[in-house]
Amino acid sequence: MSGERIGDGRYDGWHVDERCTNCDVARQLAPGLIGEVDGRSAVLRQPRDRSEARQLHAAAHACPTRSIRPPGGRLDTAPDPFPMALDDSVHLCGHNSTRTAGANSYLLRRPDGTAMMVDTPRWSTALAARYETLAPVTDVLLTHRDHAAHGRRYADRFGARLWIHEGDLDAAPDADRVLHGTGPVRIAEGVIAQPLPGHTRGSVLFLADDRYCFSGDSFYWSRATGDIEVAESVTWYDIRELAASLARTVGHLRFEWLLPGHGDRRRLPAEEMARRLRRLAERTRELRPRPVDFTAMRW
């Protein structure tokens, strides 16, 4: 870990620079070390050991604006942990992109030895090569328009099919597969696309193996409330449509892992997730349209 030093048992010099956009990515990866202070991320304390330093390196390599700066200021590639395993089938891509508002993206490994990419990290040939070493990628699944920026480039590099819903097709007009309507669609064995209009007209959930839900920006885990929430203050289409979508679908959704584009991840027993989703649908039904306000997000 070049530039770091151990003096009194600490690695000193980590900081967040002025480019921070308060996207929450770093706080997800280094909880307790990075927190929100006055509407942006800040280093709350320096790491005490190599394990905590690794958390900060993960935060630094995920941060879309590269605002998490190590001692000495230069971010080395050697401690880059991505793609980072969340469990035996899902890896977090890291390297979030400013062109997707800093959204998280994922690699979903399949039993046949292939993988699917859900939403996209920043584009580079070096990153694409890194992800390919995990498994051949057959499909790039876009949850909605905000996360479509690098979809075509990754799909072309992988020789993969690019998927998007018709409601957001103008964000990826050269998609290879277009989802229609509001009913579930089988993408591959064990993988289902569930359209969920609301955050955008073409928002989609991707569900895998009754275990994983890649929710895009439709809902997420909030550390502030300790529950599943909708981004009511950042809804581009219609919060009332999102409420209708949830009412229509929550009874059919089964998963353990909530894996959103923005907001935190969470794993709970499927029955507990289902209970919380039902309550979310009830709460969302009471919401009304409001102006977009990023500062009101309950991370």
Residue, then its C-alpha position, 0 to 999 in steps of 0.5 A: m500500500s504505497g504511501e501509507r505508513i504505520g506509526d502508532g498503529r494507524y494509517d494516516g492521511w486518507h481524505v475526501d476531496e472537493r469533487c465529492t457529489n454525496c453519492d453514498v458509494a464510499r460510505q457503503l464500502a467503508p462504514g464507520l470510516i467514511g460518513e456524511v458530513d454537511g452534505r458530502s462524504a468525509v473521513l470520520r477516522q483513519p484506519r487502524d489496521r490493514s483490514e480497515a485500509r482495504q475498506l478505504h481502498a475499495a471505497a476509493h476504487a468505487c468512487p465515481t469522482r475519485s474523491i477518496r484519496p489515500p496517503g500521498g494522493r496517488l491511488d495505486t491499482a494493486p489494492d483494487p478489489f474489484p470485481m468484489a465477491l458479495d457471495d458465491s454468485v454475485h460480484l460488485c463491479g466497483h469503478n462507478s461512473t459519473r455518467t450513471a450518477g455513480a450507480n453500482s453495477y454487478l456481475l451475476r454468475r450462472p451455473d453454466g460458467t457464464a455471467m451477466m452484467v447488471d447496469t454498468p461501471r465506468w468504461s475502460t478496456a482494462l476494466a472490461a478485461r478484468y471483468e471477463t476474467l471472472a466469466p464470459v459475459t452473455d448479457v448486459l441488463l439495464t435496469h433503466r435509462d439513468h444507468a445505460a451510458h456504457g451499456r453498448r460498449y460493454a456489450d460489444r466488448f463481451g459479444a453480449r446482448l444488451w437489454i432495456h425496456e421499451g419505456d426507456l429505449d431512447a437511452a439505448p436505441d441500439a439495444d439487442r433485446v427490448l422488454h415490453g409491457t409490465g409482465p415478467v419476462r424470462i431472460a435465461e434459466g433462473v433469471i426474470a425481468q420484472p418491469l416496474p415503471g415509476h422511477t422511470r417509465g422503463s424501470v425494470l427489476f432483474l430477479a435471479d434464482d429466488r435469491y437476488c433482486f437487482s432493483g436499479d433505482s426502484f427501491y433500496w436499503s436505507r441505513a438511515t431508516g433501517d428498511i427498504e425505501v423508494a427514492e421518493s425525492v428522486t422520481w423522474y416519471d411518477i411516484r403514483e405509477l411506482a406505487a401501482s407497480l409495487a402493489r401489482t408485483v410485491g406478492h410475486l417477488r421472492f429474494e434474499w439479496l436486495l442489490p440496488g443501483h443507488g443506496d445500500r445492499r442488504r441480505l435478509p431471509a426471503e420471508e422478511m424481505a417479503r414482509r418489508l416489501r408489503r409494508l413498502a407498497e403500503r407506504t408508497r401508496e400514500l406518497r404524492p409527486r414532489p420536485v426532484d431533490f437529491t439532498a432529501m435522499r435518506w441514505 
